[in-house]
Amino acid sequence: MSDLDYIFSPACIRDGAKKVFEETKAGKTHFSYHPEKLPETVDFVMETINENYPDLNIPFHSRWGHFRPGKTDRSRWLDEKIAQLDPLERARVKWDLVIPSVLLDAGAGPGWKYYEKETSKEYSRSEGLGVASFHLFMSGALSTDGRSLQATATGLKKVTPALIEKFFQVSAANPLVGVEGRTNLLRNLGSALENRTIFKDGRPGNLIDYLLLKHGKTIPATALLRGVLDGLGPIWPGRETLNGVNLGDAWRHSKYGLVAFHKLSQWMTYSLVEPLLEAGVTVTGIEGLTGLPEYRNGGLLLDLGVLSFKNKRDLEVAWGPESDLIIEWRALTVFLLDVIGAEVQKRLGKTPQEFPLAKVLEGGTWWAGRKIAAKVRDGGAPPLNIKSDGTVF
């Protein structure tokens, strides 16, 4: 296995997470670990699963859930418009929607809301971003001609902050964090789509064609993740590189070297599965992907006391994603999500294949993190002060 193959694998993510966990147990990181708090944390996750999905019919933790708030499944609106297309083209259109939408999902900030005239409802945070990005796509603004239900290299490269502000209803009274960062990600996606080896027609949905060519109609989840990393790696600003290849969501810790997460890429991978399955393509080994180290899952661990800051003053500092403390927090989140996931599977009598982490996240940990945050902090903000550029959290 080459260095790049390793860095782009779940094994690398888990190895880095385990290293940081062992160092934390040895008292060498910014955090203390309290294993006695794990059982009640699992209890809280199980309660959340039973509240949200009493029948255990849980979808993967993916962007599609954010198109369904307010008990309205907006993906049906898209289905009606593309019903006449063949199954693979329907999947391409859905990838054209969901890939830019995932890139637009970094934290909105506590003050931003989106009003949807179709339902006369207001949405915030991830659901608001999901609904806003859905309407952005449905308008045709990401296509070459400005009308089609596609995202294209040409359309994406024309995205401006003004367009984002218009479709996300941004104003002085309704501020959205990271407008510039979000705009740049979409423009960078447009540039990445010029790699016609992977995106033959310059559309995100062409990644399907690339994967089918390589793997046929049975695609391993790790190959799906690798396709995302290879195809979309160039979009990330100012990141670590190896032999000229952008490593994406991988960061250099001052003591432990490179620690990889690929959070957005894995969440995107989870979000690409449903349209593939609908098109008759099989995806295997989804249980091999990792949990997602973002502030809901990581916040759950801090708010319920599984992790604590050694230095309480760290709570007052604004931390960037490149800082040792944030790298450690995210690595501990990955490791402990595996621990919590295994315990949830055991309590439910399910195998990892039957109940992969993608279901543990969606049914339990992500929502549990949001629920406990709302109880302990006004507005349900993260438990620490994160400096976000609109591309990580």
C-alpha positions in Angstrom: 0.0 0.0 0.0 1.4 3.4 -1.0 1.6 6.3 1.5 -1.3 7.9 -0.3 -3.5 4.8 -0.3 -2.9 4.6 3.4 -3.7 8.2 4.2 -6.9 7.9 2.1 -8.1 4.9 4.1 -10.3 4.4 7.2 -7.4 2.4 8.6 -5.2 5.6 8.7 -8.1 7.5 10.4 -8.5 4.8 13.1 -4.7 4.4 13.7 -4.4 8.2 14.3 -7.4 8.2 16.6 -6.1 5.3 18.6 -2.7 6.9 19.0 -4.3 10.1 20.4 -6.5 8.1 22.7 -3.6 6.2 24.1 -1.7 9.5 24.6 -4.7 10.9 26.4 -4.9 8.0 28.7 -1.2 8.6 29.5 -2.0 12.2 30.4 -0.2 13.7 27.4 -2.9 15.6 25.5 -5.2 18.6 26.3 -8.0 16.2 27.5 -8.7 13.8 30.3 -10.7 10.6 29.6 -13.4 9.4 32.0 -14.4 5.9 31.1 -16.9 5.7 34.0 -19.1 8.2 32.0 -19.3 5.9 29.0 -22.3 3.7 30.1 -24.6 6.7 30.8 -23.5 8.2 27.4 -24.5 5.0 25.7 -27.8 5.0 27.6 -28.4 8.6 26.3 -27.7 7.5 22.8 -30.0 4.5 23.1 -32.8 6.8 24.5 -32.3 9.1 21.5 -32.4 6.2 19.0 -35.7 4.9 20.6 -37.2 8.4 20.5 -36.2 9.1 16.9 -36.6 5.6 15.4 -38.5 3.3 17.6 -38.8 0.8 14.7 -35.0 1.0 14.2 -35.7 1.7 10.5 -32.8 4.2 10.4 -31.4 5.7 7.3 -27.7 6.4 7.0 -26.4 9.7 8.5 -26.3 11.6 5.2 -27.3 14.9 3.6 -30.6 13.4 2.5 -31.9 13.8 6.1 -31.4 17.5 5.8 -33.7 17.7 2.8 -36.5 16.3 5.0 -37.1 18.7 7.9 -40.6 19.8 8.9 -41.9 16.3 7.9 -41.5 17.3 4.2 -39.4 15.0 2.0 -38.1 17.5 -0.6 -36.3 14.8 -2.6 -39.7 13.7 -3.8 -40.1 17.1 -5.5 -36.9 16.3 -7.4 -38.0 12.8 -8.1 -41.2 14.1 -9.8 -39.1 16.3 -12.1 -36.6 13.6 -13.1 -39.0 10.6 -13.2 -38.6 10.3 -17.0 -34.8 9.9 -16.9 -33.1 6.5 -16.8 -32.0 5.2 -13.4 -28.3 6.1 -13.7 -29.1 9.6 -14.9 -31.4 10.1 -12.0 -28.5 9.0 -9.7 -26.2 11.5 -11.5 -28.7 14.3 -11.0 -29.0 13.4 -7.3 -25.2 13.4 -6.9 -25.1 16.8 -8.7 -27.4 18.0 -5.9 -25.9 16.3 -2.9 -22.2 16.9 -3.6 -22.4 20.7 -3.6 -24.9 20.6 -0.8 -22.5 18.7 1.5 -19.8 21.3 0.7 -22.2 24.0 1.8 -22.9 22.4 5.2 -20.2 23.8 7.5 -21.7 25.4 10.6 -24.1 28.3 9.8 -23.6 30.1 13.1 -26.3 30.7 15.8 -28.0 33.7 14.2 -28.8 32.4 10.7 -32.2 31.1 9.5 -33.8 30.2 6.2 -37.5 30.8 5.5 -39.1 28.4 3.0 -42.1 29.9 1.3 -43.3 26.5 0.0 -43.9 25.3 3.6 -44.1 28.7 5.3 -41.6 27.4 7.8 -38.2 28.6 9.1 -35.2 26.3 9.4 -31.7 26.9 10.9 -28.3 25.1 11.2 -27.8 22.0 9.1 -31.5 21.6 8.1 -31.7 25.3 7.0 -28.5 24.9 5.0 -29.8 21.7 3.5 -33.1 23.2 2.5 -31.4 26.4 1.1 -28.9 24.4 -0.9 -31.8 22.2 -2.2 -33.6 25.3 -3.6 -30.3 26.7 -5.0 -29.9 23.5 -7.0 -33.5 23.3 -8.1 -33.3 26.9 -9.4 -30.7 25.7 -12.0 -28.2 28.2 -10.8 -25.4 25.6 -10.6 -25.9 24.5 -14.3 -24.3 25.8 -17.4 -27.5 27.4 -18.8 -28.8 28.6 -15.4 -32.0 26.5 -15.7 -31.1 22.8 -15.9 -31.3 20.3 -12.9 -27.5 19.8 -13.1 -24.3 21.1 -11.5 -21.5 21.7 -14.0 -18.0 22.9 -14.0 -19.1 26.0 -15.9 -22.0 26.8 -13.6 -20.1 26.2 -10.4 -17.2 28.4 -11.4 -19.6 31.3 -11.9 -20.9 31.1 -8.2 -20.4 34.4 -6.4 -20.8 35.5 -2.7 -23.8 37.5 -3.9 -25.5 34.3 -5.3 -24.9 32.5 -2.0 -26.2 35.4 0.0 -29.3 35.6 -2.3 -30.3 31.9 -2.0 -29.3 31.7 1.7 -31.2 34.9 2.5 -28.1 36.5 4.1 -28.4 40.0 5.4 -27.0 42.1 8.3 -29.9 40.8 10.4 -29.4 37.2 9.2 -25.7 36.6 9.0 -24.2 33.3 7.7 -20.8 32.2 8.8 -18.2 31.6 6.0 -20.0 32.9 2.9 -16.6 33.5 1.2 -15.4 30.0 2.2 -18.5 28.4 0.8 -18.3 30.3 -2.4 -14.7 29.3 -2.9 -15.5 25.6 -2.2 -18.1 25.6 -5.0 -15.8 27.4 -7.4 -13.0 25.0 -6.5 -15.4 22.2 -7.2 -16.1 23.6 -10.6 -12.3 23.6 -11.3 -12.0 20.0 -10.0 -14.7 18.9 -12.4 -12.3 19.8 -15.3 -10.5 16.5 -14.5 -12.3 14.7 -17.3 -10.7 11.3 -16.4 -13.0 11.3 -13.4 -15.8 13.7 -14.5 -16.3 13.0 -18.2 -18.9 15.6 -18.8 -17.8 18.0 -16.1 -20.5 17.1 -13.6 -20.2 15.8 -10.0 -22.6 13.0 -11.0 -20.0 11.7 -13.5 -18.1 10.2 -10.5 -20.7 7.4 -10.9 -19.4 6.6 -14.4 -15.8 6.6 -13.2 -16.6 4.2 -10.4 -18.8 1.9 -12.6 -15.9 1.7 -15.1 -13.5 0.6 -12.3 -15.7 -1.6 -10.2 -18.8 -2.6 -12.1 -22.2 -2.6 -10.3 -20.7 -3.7 -6.9 -18.7 -0.9 -5.4 -16.9 -1.2 -2.0 -17.6 1.8 0.3 -13.8 2.3 0.6 -13.6 2.7 -3.2 -16.5 5.2 -3.1 -14.6 7.2 -0.5 -11.4 7.0 -2.5 -13.3 8.3 -5.6 -14.5 11.2 -3.5 -11.0 11.9 -2.2 -9.3 11.6 -5.6 -11.9 13.6 -7.5 -12.6 16.3 -4.9 -9.3 16.6 -3.1 -8.1 19.7 -5.1 -11.0 21.8 -3.8 -9.7 22.1 -0.2 -7.8 25.4 0.5 -4.4 25.5 2.0 -4.1 21.9 3.1 -1.3 19.4 3.6 -0.1 17.8 0.3 1.9 14.6 -0.5 3.8 14.6 -3.9 1.5 17.4 -5.1 -1.7 15.6 -4.0 -4.0 17.6 -1.7 -4.7 15.5 1.4 -7.9 17.2 2.3 -9.1 16.8 6.0 -5.7 15.7 7.3 -3.8 17.8 9.8 -0.3 17.9 11.3 -0.1 17.6 15.0 3.0 19.0 16.6 3.8 15.7 18.4 1.9 13.0 16.6 2.4 14.0 12.9 -0.3 13.7 10.3 -3.7 12.8 11.6 -6.4 12.2 9.0 -10.2 12.5 9.4 -11.8 13.0 5.9 -15.0 14.0 7.7 -16.8 15.8 4.9 -15.6 13.2 2.4 -17.0 10.3 4.5 -20.2 12.1 5.1 -20.4 12.8 1.4 -19.7 9.1 0.8 -22.6 8.2 3.1 -24.8 10.7 1.2 -23.9 9.1 -2.2 -25.1 5.6 -1.3 -28.9 6.1 -1.4 -29.0 7.2 -5.1 -26.6 4.4 -6.1 -28.9 1.8 -4.4 -31.9 3.3 -6.1 -30.1 2.9 -9.5 -29.5 -0.8 -8.8 -25.8 -0.5 -7.8 -24.6 -2.5 -4.8 -22.4 -0.8 -2.2 -20.4 -3.2 0.2 -18.5 -2.7 3.4 -20.2 0.5 4.6 -19.5 -0.6 8.2 -15.8 -0.1 7.5 -16.1 3.7 7.3 -15.5 5.7 10.5 -17.6 8.0 12.7 -17.6 11.7 11.8 -15.5 14.0 14.0 -17.6 17.2 14.0 -19.0 19.3 16.9 -22.2 17.4 17.5 -20.5 14.0 18.0 -17.5 15.6 19.7 -19.7 17.8 21.8 -21.7 14.8 23.1 -18.5 13.5 24.7 -17.6 16.8 26.3 -21.1 17.6 27.5 -21.6 14.2 29.1 -18.2 14.2 30.7 -16.5 11.3 28.8 -13.9 13.9 27.9 -12.9 17.0 29.9 -10.4 19.8 29.4 -7.3 19.6 31.6 -7.0 23.3 31.5 -10.4 25.1 31.9 -9.0 28.2 30.3 -9.0 26.3 27.0 -12.8 26.8 27.0 -12.3 30.5 26.5 -9.8 30.3 23.6 -10.9 30.4 19.9 -9.4 27.3 18.2 -8.7 26.7 14.5 -9.0 23.2 12.9 -5.2 23.1 12.6 -4.6 23.5 16.3 -3.3 20.5 18.4 -6.3 20.7 20.7 -8.9 20.4 17.9 -6.9 17.6 16.2 -6.9 15.7 19.5 -10.6 16.4 20.1 -11.6 15.1 16.7 -9.3 12.0 17.0 -10.8 11.1 20.3 -14.3 11.6 18.8 -13.4 9.0 16.1 -12.1 6.5 18.6 -14.9 6.8 21.0 -17.6 6.7 18.3 -16.3 3.2 17.5 -16.5 2.3 21.2 -20.1 3.7 21.5 -21.1 2.2 18.2 -19.9 -1.3 19.2 -21.9 -1.0 22.5 -25.0 0.2 20.7 -24.8 -2.7 18.3 -24.3 -5.1 21.2 -27.4 -3.8 23.0 -29.5 -4.0 19.9 -28.2 -7.5 19.0 -27.1 -6.2 15.6 -23.9 -6.9 13.6 -21.8 -4.0 12.3 -23.1 -4.9 8.8 -26.7 -4.7 10.0 -26.2 -1.5 12.0 -23.1 0.3 10.7 -21.8 3.5 12.3 -23.8 5.5 9.6 -26.9 4.3 11.4 -25.5 4.9 15.0 -24.7 8.5 14.0 -28.1 9.2 12.4 -30.2 7.4 15.0 -28.2 8.4 18.0 -25.0 10.2 18.5 -25.5 13.2 16.2 -29.0 13.9 17.6 -27.9 13.2 21.1 -25.1 15.7 20.8 -27.6 18.3 19.5 -30.0 17.5 22.3 -27.6 17.7 25.2 -26.1 20.9 23.7 -29.5 22.6 23.7 -29.9 21.6 27.4 -26.6 23.0 28.6 -26.1 26.1 26.3 -28.3 28.8 24.9 -28.9 28.1 21.2 -27.2 24.7 21.4 -23.7 26.0 20.4 -20.6 23.8 20.4 -19.0 23.2 23.8 -15.8 25.1 22.7 -15.0 28.1 20.7 -14.3 27.0 17.1 -12.8 29.3 14.4 -14.6 28.1 11.2 -13.8 29.1 7.7 -16.9 27.4 6.4 -15.0 24.3 5.2 -14.5 21.9 8.2 -17.2 22.2 10.9 
